[in-house]
Amino acid sequence: MFYLIRKLLKNSDPPYSAETRRKFGVLSGSVGIMFNLLLFAGKLTVALLSGSVAIIADAFNNLSDAASSVVTIVGFKLSGKKADPQHPFGHGRFEYISGFIVSIVIILVGFELAKSSIAGIITPKQIEFSAITVIMLVASMLVKLYMALYNRKLSKVFDSATMNAVMQDSRNDVLATGAVLISLIVTHFTALSLDSYAGLLVSLFILYSGAMSAKDTLAPLLGTPPSQELVVSIEKIVMSHSVIVGMHDLVVHDYGPGRRIISLHAEVPSSIQVFEAHSVIDDIENELEDALGCEAVIHFDPIDTNDEELKRLKEIVEGIVNKIDNTLLIHDFRYVPGETHTNLIFDVVVGYGCATCDDDLKKQISDEVLRLLPNHYCVIKCDRAYT
């Protein structure tokens, strides 16, 4: 499998296309169906011969994994569909939806197996121990470990929450099956009857895995900030152009893996010619698309880099703002002098952890500015950081 991954990606470079993601998603799901159905059949046979509740629970866990793999394949196939008039941003979020459905199936199976295990604890049954049972469980652990490793590889290559959920589920299955094996050995060599307790432990593993997978796949549907690595990569590309003196208001819109749209404000000296600035912005947008696979829309803000009074006023206001809360940032700073007073116009980026409401924050800043700079009045807009 690892050889196949390397071979199929030999002539491809990140960011990978939606079609490449679809192919590997289908590959992951197909392998999952094959292995999980084999494990289900083997464990169910052993469970019926031994009467073990724990092994039955583990078997149906594998069956739920096979069903989840079917949903994974459908999700990746739908996510690979091209954009259409009704869905101009494509269908990439189907990958997240399929992952969430997988998580719900896992949780339902875990709940039902927990009920069966509790019934077994209340009414214990005699368990038949055999070498074939041990061999089956050990083989299952090795297969699941292999599945966890290759899905871990795929999730890293494609940054896929769905593949990562499959990896976590396979890893938890290794631990759960190990618990079943230990319980059978202990039950066989001692008077302790741990089978149903092990079944309950397996169901708890399943429930936990389903809850974590649901969290990971639901989060991008609700909207999450971009990774720090992506933000740094964007800043590095934008700021590599000497014409750009700063950037702010970065927003990353995620419409599914490989379908991101970036918008940001780039600061350029006001002395530069408009056509030259526009040409540089076009170059940056193309570089972002080539390097990160993101469609970019950039607004450029002219900044007067030679106005000493502007620099002086901005430094004073930055000091005031940082004294109020050192997590606050300001941008788009400009001033409009008049005969009786001067207006200071700027935006303040307010973090989500800031305890002060926008109106109170504006008043605090305005009052302090007026105290230090008489006849200077603030016109403030509060922004939120989306990174």
Phi, psi and omega in degrees: 000316180294324176297319180295320178299312180297321182292316182290334180263006187303318184257019181239145178236147176292152000286136184281149182288164178298326179293321178295317177300318181298316182298315182286330174295317177294320178299313180299316180294320181295315177298320179298317179298312183300307183294317184291325176293320177297316180294320179299313181298315181295313182291321180297320178299313179296319182295320180292327178286325184266337183078020184278122175295321183296318180289323175300317178299317180294323180296313181289337171298317177294324178295319177295326177294323178295317177296322178297324179294326176297315178297321179300315180298313179300317180299315180292324178295316179292323181293337180278356179295146180284163178297151177220175183302328180279336181226075186295342179262011178087191185238025185300331183287353172300331177298318178292319181297317179296320177297323179291321177297317176304316182297319180295319178299316179299316181296318180296317178296317179300320180295315180295321180290329176296318178299317180295321181292319178297321176297322178292328177292321180290319180235084183293150178238156178287134182252133176269123182259135179210163180295324181296328178295315179297316181299317181298316182291319178296317178299320179298317180298320180293318179297314181294325176296318177299315179297321179297319183292316183285328175289329174297318178297314181294320181295326178286319181296317187254001181050052187254121177293326180294312178295325177294324177296319178296320178299313180297320180296317179295320178297317178294327178296324177299314180294318182295314179295324176299321178294320178297315181299314179298318181296321180294320180295315180297317180297323182290320186263355178228180179271358182284134177255098186253002187303307182292329176294320176295322176299321178294321178297319177300316181296325178293321175300317181296314180298317180296315180299318179296319181294317179294321178294320178298319179298316183291326183271335179282328184305311180293337176290324178282332181112120179231157177290155178292159178294155179297326179298319179293318180299316180297318180297318179296312180300320181297317180292314183296312185281355178288348178268124186297336180292330183278124181255355179177165177213152178201181179054043177284128177228131177247115180264120184255114178250026181117159182308129180079008182229069181248143176239129182253139168228141180201165175252127177250130181269130179231151178301140181292343181282346183285148178291142183301317182294325178292316179298318180297321179296318179296317179299318177300317180298318181295317179300319179293320179296319179297321179292318181292318186277323188242357181067028182245133172282129187243141173234117186241129174258131180255136180254123176286132180238130177278102184275355183250001182273105183293326178294322177299315179299317182297312180296320181295319179298320179296314181294320177299320178297319179296313182296316180294329178291324178291314179200116185287359175269352182280146177231153176236152176205177183053044183277131174208166179223150180236101181284150177218178182291325184252336181201169179237134176265130175255118186245124181197165176254144175244125177273116185254124178287159182290341179271358181291125185281341184274133179288163186302314183296318179294321180295315178301318181294317179301313181295313182298316181296318181290322177297316181295329178290318182276330182233084181306143180067019175247118185247140185265139170241102192247138171242129179268125178253165173243143177277133180250018178231000000 
